[in-house]
């Protein structure tokens, strides 16, 4: 099965851990806000609808990295003035 998407963005894994990928079609207006090894943060509008924020996460599994991750995620919330959806796991 092939994914028929027009655009893609990748965050490379570190060693054998992590890595994120995001694909979208040409009908989607997407602007990249921030990204790092644990998240991709975007502004998105589909078919001219109002913009909303999306944050796709890959949470760290090591206890010593979790506090920094949650603090970073909290700073993203300060930039949000519209609907915000967070998706992901670890």
Secondary structure, 3 states (H helix, E strand, C coil): CCCCCCEEEEECCECCECCEEEEECCCEEEEEEEEECCEEEEEEEECCCCCEEEEEEECCCCHHHHHHHHHHHHHHHCCCCCCEEEEEEC
